Amino acid sequence: MNRLPSSRFEASQSSPVIVATDGREQSDGALRAGALFGGSTDAWRVVSASPLITDLAPELDLGITAEAIDVLRDGQHQLVQAQIRRVGVATDIDVEIGSGDAALVVSAFASTRNAALVIAGLGRHEVVDRLLGDETALAIIRATDKPVLAVPQDFAEMPRNAVVGIDFSDPSICAAQLALRFTHEAATIYLVNVAPRENVLSTVTGGLTAYELRARSELELVASRLDIPPRMHVQAVVRQGDPGSELLRYAEDVEAQLIAVGTRGQGFLARLFLGSVATKVVRASPIAVLTVPTRHTSKDREDG
């Protein structure tokens, strides 16, 4: 097997990090992550969206003018600038404001600017928040074909422990390589494969023991393909049960600060129905989540 691309992550003016923010505290961590992974101020951009007046009052025909839209955008720009000052990141960073659905605005900016990565706030996970549509990170993941790093409000430094969900698909293996790029140089990376439940194993693979032997061998093969920095440690792990739940549980057990997963959706419609594992992890994780889509995996192979 060929080795995957280098573990070093480099953003640039021609391939920047796009940081999505709504100006609220829940996306403060995204700004810190942008400064951390973007490096110089010309290698990352802040993007936000002002709501359309028709979104605020869809039942009214308000005869929206360009001036009214500009007022909303100016207000959102001031909100984001205030957040940048509050968080304490570079005040000379470029801020771009679009209008309309936040996920679509961010996805469009990421596409036109050839973004290397999109960073968003992870948001809150209470049921009431989801009912009110507070799932912007998940919506961005569904809308874009770029890797997305969703971080909690308190995110401030490189993760030292990371859990990567490996189902041996190309996106999951690429997620492992990218996870190396977003963790501390002396981090521990756990490559976790989740075995099916016992009733499935007994009829298909000969039971858990046989499955675990094969899975560990395959995980070691995945590890051999990674460009692992000298001080970083990679460990193969096999669990059993529901994949999303087990990844979340294991991340808690090892006190990880990052979970990385691949998403298999190809094309717009497929991304709308994001895999259940990625959806569960993004919705429930209190720590940063890195998602890598299939299309990005194909591009990596072409570049590699």
ABEGO torsion letter per residue (X at the ends): XBBBBBABBBBBAABBBBBBBAGBAAAAAAAAAAAAAAEBAAABBBBBBBBBAAAABAABBAGBBAAAAAAAAAAAAAAAAAAAAAAGBBAABBBBBBBEBAAAAAAAAAAAAGBABBBBBAEBABAAAAAAGBAAAAAAAAABABBBBBBBAABABBBABBBBBBAGBAAAAAAAAAAAAABBAABBBBBBBBBBBAAAAAAAAGEAAAAAAAAAAAAAAAAAABBBBAABBBBBBBBBEBAAAAAAAAAAAAGBABBBBBBABBEAAAAABBBAAAAAAAAABABBBBBBBAAAAAAAAAAX
